[in-house]
């Protein structure tokens, strides 16, 4: 892995992790599902326009359409929808920590359901990662964290993990391109969220400079730039090695929430984040070893 790949990985992790803080600012001033639907409509529209400009086609194979729809619903509508609603009652750092466990959930489900081979290092990483979550959440529950919001975060991580396992190996072949598929996934999520929002939310928003800045940042940086950097990174070093940088999500997510929002961080959080990060790193390294 060269220095450029390392820089890209760090940039992706930082941009991706910052989304939890900007989202927390948005949902404090706007209906979460409606705001998220608008975000995906803008990001998806821009992504598709760029894809067409680069000569990519919307003519996808059946497997690609299946993966696009599943991910559009599970990742964009369920995973992020649950997280955006959850952050109306839980802190951004909590959402970042739970979301960061997705690679651990994928590894555990793949091992249990699909009998994937996991080396001892990977098993140790899974145990350590979930133990780290237990350290943090045990202290947070005693401190009065909203259990419903916490449950939504867990449900979101599970939805994305199941989607990842469901469509693995199904996105190859056919037409289209990465940017086109990502844009279409966002539009699927946007439509799904808009329908739910129409029946569950009251659209009464006062646009403030703080809300506008957070929303614009979320659309451009985590929504488009992080996605673009991610796929460039995957193209450079491969998906398995690129996924190693996910171990930084809980570290950056908690640090940014502390720096920007002033969220409280104690020794339970610091210890748990380090244990989770180490567990994710161990799982990803074990995947690389298993493929050799």
C-alpha positions as CSV (number, residue, x, y, z in Angstrom):
1,X,0.0,0.0,0.0
2,X,1.7,3.3,-1.1
3,X,1.5,6.7,0.5
4,X,-1.1,7.9,-1.9
5,X,-3.5,5.0,-1.1
6,X,-2.9,5.7,2.7
7,X,-3.7,9.4,2.2
8,X,-6.9,8.5,0.2
9,X,-7.9,6.0,2.9
10,X,-7.4,8.6,5.7
11,X,-9.3,11.2,3.7
12,X,-12.2,8.8,3.2
13,X,-12.4,7.8,6.8
14,X,-12.3,11.4,7.9
15,X,-15.1,12.5,5.5
16,X,-17.2,9.5,6.2
17,X,-17.0,9.9,9.9
18,X,-17.8,13.6,9.8
19,X,-21.2,12.8,8.4
20,X,-22.5,11.8,11.9
21,X,-21.8,15.2,13.3
22,X,-23.2,17.2,10.4
23,X,-26.3,14.9,10.5
24,X,-26.8,15.6,14.2
25,X,-26.9,19.3,13.4
26,X,-29.4,18.8,10.5
27,X,-31.9,16.6,12.5
28,X,-32.0,19.1,15.3
29,X,-33.6,21.6,13.0
30,X,-35.4,19.6,10.2
31,X,-37.5,16.5,9.9
32,X,-34.9,13.7,9.5
33,X,-36.5,11.6,6.8
34,X,-37.5,14.5,4.6
35,X,-34.0,16.0,4.9
36,X,-32.4,12.7,4.1
37,X,-34.7,12.2,1.1
38,X,-33.7,15.7,-0.2
39,X,-30.0,14.9,0.3
40,X,-30.2,11.7,-1.7
41,X,-32.2,13.4,-4.5
42,X,-29.5,16.1,-4.8
43,X,-26.6,13.7,-4.5
44,X,-28.1,11.1,-6.7
45,X,-29.1,13.6,-9.4
46,X,-25.6,15.1,-9.4
47,X,-24.0,11.6,-9.5
48,X,-26.1,10.4,-12.5
49,X,-25.4,13.7,-14.4
50,X,-21.7,13.2,-13.9
51,X,-22.0,9.5,-14.9
52,X,-23.8,10.4,-18.1
53,X,-21.1,13.1,-18.8
54,X,-18.4,10.4,-18.4
55,X,-20.3,8.1,-20.9
56,X,-21.7,5.7,-18.3
57,X,-25.1,4.0,-19.1
58,X,-28.1,3.4,-17.0
59,X,-28.6,0.1,-18.8
60,X,-27.8,-2.3,-16.1
61,X,-27.8,-6.1,-15.9
62,X,-30.5,-7.8,-13.9
63,X,-28.0,-8.6,-11.1
64,X,-26.9,-4.9,-11.1
65,X,-30.5,-3.7,-10.9
66,X,-31.1,-6.2,-8.0
67,X,-28.1,-5.0,-6.2
68,X,-29.0,-1.3,-6.8
69,X,-32.5,-1.7,-5.5
70,X,-31.5,-3.7,-2.4
71,X,-28.7,-1.3,-1.5
72,X,-30.9,1.7,-2.3
73,X,-33.5,0.5,0.2
74,X,-31.2,-1.2,2.8
75,X,-28.3,1.2,2.8
76,X,-29.8,4.5,2.0
77,X,-33.4,4.2,3.2
78,X,-33.1,1.8,6.2
79,X,-29.5,2.2,7.4
80,X,-29.2,5.9,7.1
81,X,-32.9,6.5,7.7
82,X,-32.7,4.7,11.0
83,X,-29.5,6.6,11.9
84,X,-30.9,10.0,11.0
85,X,-34.1,9.4,13.1
86,X,-32.0,7.9,16.0
87,X,-29.8,11.1,16.1
88,X,-32.8,13.1,17.1
89,X,-32.4,11.4,20.6
90,X,-28.9,10.0,20.7
91,X,-25.5,11.6,20.3
92,X,-23.6,11.6,17.1
93,X,-20.7,9.6,18.7
94,X,-23.1,6.8,19.6
95,X,-24.4,6.5,16.1
96,X,-20.8,6.5,14.7
97,X,-19.8,3.7,17.1
98,X,-22.7,1.5,16.3
99,X,-22.4,2.1,12.5
100,X,-18.7,1.2,12.7
101,X,-19.6,-2.3,13.8
102,X,-21.1,-3.1,10.4
103,X,-17.9,-4.9,9.2
104,X,-18.0,-6.9,12.4
105,X,-21.6,-7.9,11.8
106,X,-20.9,-8.9,8.2
107,X,-18.0,-11.0,9.4
108,X,-20.0,-12.7,12.1
109,X,-23.0,-13.4,9.9
110,X,-20.8,-14.6,7.1
111,X,-19.1,-17.0,9.5
112,X,-22.3,-18.2,11.1
113,X,-24.7,-18.3,8.1
114,X,-22.5,-18.8,5.1
115,X,-19.8,-20.8,6.9
116,X,-17.1,-18.4,5.7
117,X,-13.6,-19.3,6.8
118,X,-12.3,-16.9,9.3
119,X,-8.7,-17.2,10.7
120,X,-8.2,-17.1,14.5
121,X,-7.1,-13.5,14.2
122,X,-10.5,-12.6,12.6
123,X,-12.4,-14.5,15.4
124,X,-10.4,-12.6,18.0
125,X,-11.2,-9.4,16.2
126,X,-14.9,-10.1,16.2
127,X,-14.9,-10.9,19.9
128,X,-12.8,-7.8,20.7
129,X,-15.0,-5.5,18.5
130,X,-18.2,-6.5,20.1
131,X,-16.6,-6.4,23.6
132,X,-15.6,-2.8,22.8
133,X,-19.3,-1.9,22.0
134,X,-20.3,-3.5,25.3
135,X,-17.8,-1.4,27.2
136,X,-19.2,1.8,25.7
137,X,-22.9,1.0,25.7
138,X,-22.9,-0.4,29.2
139,X,-21.7,3.0,30.5
140,X,-24.0,4.9,28.2
141,X,-27.1,2.9,29.3
142,X,-26.3,3.7,32.9
143,X,-26.0,7.3,31.9
144,X,-29.5,7.4,30.5
145,X,-29.1,6.9,26.7
146,X,-32.4,6.6,24.8
147,X,-32.9,2.9,24.3
148,X,-35.2,3.4,21.3
149,X,-32.6,5.6,19.5
150,X,-29.9,3.0,20.3
151,X,-32.2,0.3,18.9
152,X,-32.6,2.2,15.6
153,X,-28.8,2.5,15.2
154,X,-28.5,-1.3,15.7
155,X,-31.3,-2.0,13.3
156,X,-29.6,0.2,10.7
157,X,-26.3,-1.6,11.0
158,X,-28.0,-5.0,10.7
159,X,-29.9,-3.9,7.6
160,X,-26.7,-2.8,5.8
161,X,-24.9,-5.9,6.9
162,X,-27.7,-8.2,5.6
163,X,-27.8,-6.2,2.3
164,X,-24.0,-6.6,1.9
165,X,-24.2,-10.3,2.3
166,X,-27.3,-10.6,0.1
167,X,-25.8,-8.9,-3.0
168,X,-22.1,-10.0,-2.7
169,X,-20.9,-11.0,-6.0
170,X,-24.1,-9.8,-7.7
171,X,-23.0,-6.3,-8.9
172,X,-20.6,-7.4,-11.7
173,X,-21.4,-7.8,-15.3
174,X,-23.7,-5.8,-17.5
175,X,-23.6,-2.1,-18.4
176,X,-23.6,1.0,-16.3
177,X,-20.7,2.2,-14.2
178,X,-19.8,2.8,-10.5
179,X,-21.0,6.4,-10.5
180,X,-24.2,5.6,-12.3
181,X,-25.0,2.7,-9.9
182,X,-24.3,4.9,-6.8
183,X,-26.5,7.7,-8.2
184,X,-29.4,5.3,-8.9
185,X,-29.0,3.8,-5.4
186,X,-29.4,7.2,-3.9
187,X,-32.5,7.9,-6.0
188,X,-34.1,4.6,-4.8
189,X,-33.4,5.7,-1.2
190,X,-34.7,9.2,-1.9
191,X,-38.1,7.9,-3.2
192,X,-38.5,5.4,-0.4
193,X,-37.7,7.9,2.3
194,X,-40.0,10.6,0.7
195,X,-43.0,8.2,0.8
196,X,-42.4,7.4,4.5
197,X,-41.8,11.0,5.4
198,X,-45.1,12.1,3.7
199,X,-47.1,9.9,6.1
200,X,-45.0,10.3,9.3
201,X,-43.5,13.8,9.4
202,X,-44.7,17.4,9.6
203,X,-42.7,19.6,7.2
204,X,-42.1,22.7,9.2
205,X,-38.6,23.9,8.6
206,X,-36.9,27.3,9.3
207,X,-33.8,27.5,7.2
208,X,-30.9,28.9,9.2
209,X,-27.3,29.4,8.2
210,X,-26.3,26.6,10.5
211,X,-28.7,24.2,8.9
212,X,-27.8,25.3,5.3
213,X,-24.1,24.8,6.0
214,X,-24.5,21.4,7.6
215,X,-26.8,20.2,4.8
216,X,-24.6,21.5,2.0
217,X,-21.6,19.9,3.6
218,X,-23.4,16.5,4.0
219,X,-24.5,16.5,0.4
220,X,-21.0,17.4,-1.0
221,X,-18.4,15.9,1.3
222,X,-19.7,12.6,2.8
223,X,-22.3,12.2,0.1
224,X,-20.2,12.7,-3.1
225,X,-16.6,13.3,-2.3
226,X,-16.2,10.4,0.1
227,X,-18.0,8.0,-2.3
228,X,-15.7,9.1,-5.1
229,X,-12.6,8.7,-3.0
230,X,-13.8,5.3,-1.8
231,X,-14.2,3.9,-5.3
232,X,-10.9,5.4,-6.4
233,X,-9.3,3.7,-3.4
234,X,-10.9,0.4,-4.2
235,X,-9.7,0.6,-7.8
236,X,-6.2,1.3,-6.5
237,X,-5.8,-1.3,-3.8
238,X,-8.9,-3.6,-3.9
239,X,-12.0,-3.7,-1.8
240,X,-10.6,-5.9,1.0
241,X,-7.6,-3.8,1.7
242,X,-9.6,-0.5,1.3
243,X,-12.1,-1.8,3.9
244,X,-9.2,-1.8,6.4
245,X,-9.7,2.0,6.8
246,X,-13.1,1.4,8.3
247,X,-11.3,0.8,11.6
248,X,-10.8,4.5,11.9
249,X,-14.6,5.3,11.8
250,X,-15.2,5.0,15.5
251,X,-12.0,7.0,16.3
252,X,-12.7,9.9,13.9
253,X,-16.5,9.8,14.6
254,X,-16.1,10.2,18.3
255,X,-13.3,12.8,18.0
256,X,-15.2,15.0,15.5
257,X,-18.4,14.9,17.6
258,X,-16.4,15.9,20.7
259,X,-14.6,18.7,18.8
260,X,-17.6,20.2,17.0
261,X,-20.6,19.4,19.1
262,X,-18.9,19.3,22.5
263,X,-20.1,15.7,23.2
264,X,-18.8,14.2,26.5
265,X,-16.1,11.5,26.1
266,X,-14.9,9.5,29.2
267,X,-12.5,6.7,29.7
268,X,-15.1,4.1,28.8
269,X,-15.6,5.7,25.4
270,X,-11.8,6.0,24.8
271,X,-11.2,2.4,25.8
272,X,-14.1,1.0,23.9
273,X,-13.3,2.9,20.7
274,X,-9.7,1.6,20.7
275,X,-10.9,-2.0,21.3
276,X,-13.5,-1.7,18.5
277,X,-10.9,-0.2,16.1
278,X,-8.5,-2.9,16.9
279,X,-11.2,-5.6,16.4
280,X,-12.2,-4.2,13.0
281,X,-8.5,-4.0,11.9
282,X,-7.9,-7.6,13.0
283,X,-11.0,-8.8,11.0
284,X,-9.9,-6.9,7.9
285,X,-6.3,-8.2,8.1
286,X,-7.6,-11.7,8.6
287,X,-9.6,-11.4,5.4
288,X,-6.5,-10.3,3.5
289,X,-4.6,-13.3,4.9
290,X,-7.5,-15.7,4.0
291,X,-7.4,-14.6,0.3
292,X,-3.7,-15.2,-0.1
